[in-house]
């Protein structure tokens, strides 16, 4: 999350009251005995796309 906090645009989107849900996905690939490459995806969802959408 530190990377997102350091990015003003990403952090503003994550903290926006316009979004009602957030999903986080992490995919890790072992590249050596003690090292992984990780890929992170954060998805913010507008309330219009939620279960309560009309």
DSSP file (Angstrom, degrees, kcal/mol; ACC not computed):
  #  RESIDUE AA STRUCTURE BP1 BP2  ACC     N-H-->O    O-->H-N    N-H-->O    O-->H-N    TCO  KAPPA ALPHA  PHI   PSI    X-CA   Y-CA   Z-CA
    1    1 A X     >        0   0    0      0, 0.0     4,-2.5     0, 0.0     5,-0.2   0.000 360.0 360.0 360.0 -21.4    0.0    0.0    0.0
    2    2 A X  H  >  +     0   0    0      1,-0.2     4,-1.8     2,-0.2     5,-0.1   0.889 360.0  52.8 -57.7 -39.8    3.0    2.3    0.5
    3    3 A X  H  > S+     0   0    0      1,-0.2     4,-0.7     2,-0.2    -1,-0.2   0.889 110.1  47.8 -62.9 -39.4    3.3    2.7   -3.3
    4    4 A X  H >4 S+     0   0    0      1,-0.2     7,-0.6     2,-0.2     3,-0.6   0.879 109.7  52.8 -68.8 -37.5   -0.3    3.7   -3.6
    5    5 A X  H 3< S+     0   0    0     -4,-2.5    -1,-0.2     1,-0.2    -2,-0.2   0.839 107.3  52.6 -66.3 -31.8    0.0    6.2   -0.8
    6    6 A X  H 3< S+     0   0    0     -4,-1.8     2,-0.8    -5,-0.2    -1,-0.2   0.644  95.6  76.9 -79.5 -13.9    2.9    7.8   -2.5
    7    7 A X    <X  -     0   0    0     -4,-0.7     4,-2.9    -3,-0.6     5,-0.3  -0.858  69.8-159.2 -98.5 107.6    1.0    8.2   -5.7
    8    8 A X  H  > S+     0   0    0     -2,-0.8     4,-2.3     1,-0.2     5,-0.2   0.883  90.2  48.4 -55.1 -43.0   -1.3   11.2   -5.2
    9    9 A X  H  > S+     0   0    0      2,-0.2     4,-1.9     1,-0.2    -1,-0.2   0.921 114.2  44.3 -65.5 -44.9   -3.7   10.1   -8.1
   10   10 A X  H  > S+     0   0    0      2,-0.2     4,-2.5     1,-0.2    -2,-0.2   0.933 115.4  47.9 -65.2 -45.5   -3.9    6.5   -6.9
   11   11 A X  H  X S+     0   0    0     -4,-2.9     4,-2.1    -7,-0.6    -2,-0.2   0.892 109.5  53.1 -65.1 -39.1   -4.4    7.4   -3.3
   12   12 A X  H  X S+     0   0    0     -4,-2.3     4,-0.7    -5,-0.3    -1,-0.2   0.917 110.6  47.7 -61.9 -42.7   -7.0   10.0   -4.1
   13   13 A X  H >< S+     0   0    0     -4,-1.9     3,-0.8     1,-0.2    -2,-0.2   0.924 111.7  49.8 -63.2 -44.1   -9.0    7.4   -6.1
   14   14 A X  H 3< S+     0   0    0     -4,-2.5    -1,-0.2     1,-0.2    -2,-0.2   0.842 115.5  42.9 -64.5 -32.8   -8.8    4.8   -3.3
   15   15 A X  H 3< S+     0   0    0     -4,-2.1    -1,-0.2    -5,-0.2    -2,-0.2   0.465  85.9 123.6 -93.0  -1.9   -9.9    7.3   -0.7
   16   16 A X    X<  -     0   0    0     -3,-0.8     3,-1.3    -4,-0.7    -3,-0.0  -0.342  60.8-141.5 -64.4 135.9  -12.7    8.8   -2.8
   17   17 A X  T 3  S+     0   0    0      1,-0.2    -1,-0.2    -2,-0.1    -4,-0.1   0.603  95.8  76.7 -70.8 -11.1  -16.2    8.7   -1.3
   18   18 A X  T 3  S+     0   0    0     -5,-0.1    29,-1.0    28,-0.1     2,-0.4   0.679  85.8  71.7 -72.7 -17.0  -17.5    7.9   -4.8
   19   19 A X  E <   -A   46   0A   0     -3,-1.3    27,-0.2    27,-0.2     3,-0.1  -0.827  54.8-177.3-104.8 139.9  -16.3    4.3   -4.5
   20   20 A X  E     +     0   0A   0     25,-2.1     2,-0.3    -2,-0.4    26,-0.1   0.484  67.1  31.5-112.5  -6.4  -18.0    1.8   -2.2
   21   21 A X  E     -A   45   0A   0     24,-1.0    24,-2.4     2,-0.0     2,-0.4  -0.990  55.9-162.9-151.0 156.1  -15.8   -1.2   -2.6
   22   22 A X  E     -A   44   0A   0     -2,-0.3     2,-0.4    22,-0.2    22,-0.2  -0.992   4.6-163.9-143.2 132.3  -12.2   -2.1   -3.3
   23   23 A X  E     -A   43   0A   0     20,-2.7    20,-2.9    -2,-0.4     2,-0.4  -0.940   4.9-163.6-116.2 141.5  -10.7   -5.4   -4.5
   24   24 A X  E     -A   42   0A   0     -2,-0.4     2,-0.4    18,-0.2    18,-0.2  -0.989   4.5-172.8-127.1 128.1   -7.0   -6.3   -4.2
   25   25 A X  E     -A   41   0A   0     16,-2.9    16,-2.5    -2,-0.4     2,-0.4  -0.957   1.4-169.6-119.2 139.8   -5.3   -9.1   -6.1
   26   26 A X  E     -A   40   0A   0     -2,-0.4     2,-0.4    14,-0.2    14,-0.2  -0.996   3.7-174.8-130.4 130.7   -1.8  -10.2   -5.7
   27   27 A X  E     -A   39   0A   0     12,-2.5    12,-2.6    -2,-0.4     2,-0.4  -0.993   8.9-167.5-124.2 125.5    0.1  -12.6   -7.9
   28   28 A X  E     -A   38   0A   0     -2,-0.4     2,-0.5    10,-0.2    10,-0.2  -0.938   6.3-166.7-119.2 136.7    3.6  -13.8   -6.9
   29   29 A X  E     -A   37   0A   0      8,-2.9     8,-2.8    -2,-0.4     2,-0.4  -0.984  22.7-129.2-121.9 124.7    6.1  -15.6   -9.0
   30   30 A X  E     +A   36   0A   0     -2,-0.5     6,-0.3     6,-0.2     3,-0.1  -0.588  28.9 172.6 -73.2 125.5    9.2  -17.2   -7.5
   31   31 A X  E     -     0   0A   0      4,-2.5     2,-0.3    -2,-0.4     5,-0.2   0.552  68.2  -5.5-109.1 -14.0   12.3  -16.1   -9.3
   32   32 A X  E >  S-A   35   0A   0      3,-1.5     3,-0.9     1,-0.0    -1,-0.3  -0.939  91.3 -75.1-161.6-179.5   14.8  -17.7   -7.0
   33   33 A X  T 3  S+     0   0    0     -2,-0.3    -1,-0.0     1,-0.2    -3,-0.0   0.853 129.5  16.9 -53.3 -39.5   15.0  -19.5   -3.6
   34   34 A X  T 3  S+     0   0    0     -3,-0.0     2,-0.4    -4,-0.0    -1,-0.2   0.114 113.5  80.2-124.7  21.7   14.3  -16.4   -1.6
   35   35 A X  E <   -A   32   0A   0     -3,-0.9    -4,-2.5     2,-0.0    -3,-1.5  -0.992  47.6-176.7-137.6 138.7   13.0  -13.9   -4.1
   36   36 A X  E     -A   30   0A   0     -2,-0.4     2,-0.5    -6,-0.3    -6,-0.2  -0.960  21.4-139.8-127.6 146.1    9.6  -13.3   -5.7
   37   37 A X  E     -A   29   0A   0     -8,-2.8    -8,-2.9    -2,-0.3     2,-0.4  -0.917  29.7-160.3 -95.3 132.6    8.3  -10.9   -8.3
   38   38 A X  E     -A   28   0A   0     -2,-0.5     2,-0.4   -10,-0.2   -10,-0.2  -0.913  13.3-161.4-119.8 145.4    4.8   -9.7   -7.3
   39   39 A X  E     -A   27   0A   0    -12,-2.6   -12,-2.5    -2,-0.4     2,-0.4  -0.991  11.4-165.6-123.6 127.7    2.1   -8.1   -9.3
   40   40 A X  E     -A   26   0A   0     -2,-0.4     2,-0.4   -14,-0.2   -14,-0.2  -0.946   6.2-172.4-121.2 134.4   -0.6   -6.2   -7.5
   41   41 A X  E     -A   25   0A   0    -16,-2.5   -16,-2.9    -2,-0.4     2,-0.5  -0.993   2.6-168.6-125.2 128.8   -4.0   -5.1   -8.9
   42   42 A X  E     -A   24   0A   0     -2,-0.4     2,-0.5   -18,-0.2   -18,-0.2  -0.976   4.4-169.3-118.4 128.1   -6.4   -2.7   -7.1
   43   43 A X  E     -A   23   0A   0    -20,-2.9   -20,-2.7    -2,-0.5     2,-0.4  -0.968   5.0-161.3-119.5 123.3   -9.9   -2.3   -8.4
   44   44 A X  E     -A   22   0A   0     -2,-0.5     2,-0.5   -22,-0.2   -22,-0.2  -0.873  12.2-150.1-102.1 138.8  -12.2    0.4   -7.1
   45   45 A X  E     -A   21   0A   0    -24,-2.4   -25,-2.1    -2,-0.4   -24,-1.0  -0.921   8.1-134.2-115.1 129.1  -15.9   -0.1   -7.7
   46   46 A X  E >   -A   19   0A   0     -2,-0.5     3,-2.2   -27,-0.2     4,-0.3  -0.501  27.6-116.5 -73.6 146.6  -18.4    2.7   -8.1
   47   47 A X  G >  S+     0   0    0    -29,-1.0     3,-1.1     1,-0.3     5,-0.2   0.734 111.6  70.4 -59.0 -21.9  -21.6    2.2   -6.2
   48   48 A X  G 3  S+     0   0    0      1,-0.2    -1,-0.3     5,-0.1    -3,-0.0   0.726  98.6  49.3 -67.6 -20.1  -23.5    2.1   -9.5
   49   49 A X  G <  S+     0   0    0     -3,-2.2    -1,-0.2     4,-0.1    -2,-0.2   0.434  94.1 100.5 -97.5  -0.4  -21.9   -1.3  -10.2
   50   50 A X  S X  S-     0   0    0     -3,-1.1     3,-1.6    -4,-0.3    -3,-0.0  -0.092  93.1 -91.8 -79.0 179.8  -22.8   -2.8   -6.8
   51   51 A X  T 3  S+     0   0    0      1,-0.3    -1,-0.1     3,-0.0    -3,-0.1   0.736 124.0  57.8 -63.8 -24.2  -25.5   -5.2   -5.9
   52   52 A X  T 3  S+     0   0    0     -5,-0.2    -1,-0.3     2,-0.0    -4,-0.1   0.355  76.6 128.9 -90.0   6.2  -27.8   -2.3   -5.0
   53   53 A X    <         0   0    0     -3,-1.6    -5,-0.1     1,-0.2    -4,-0.1  -0.340 360.0 360.0 -65.4 141.3  -27.6   -0.7   -8.4
   54   54 A X              0   0    0     -2,-0.0    -1,-0.2     0, 0.0    -6,-0.1   0.469 360.0 360.0 -79.9 360.0  -31.0    0.1  -10.0
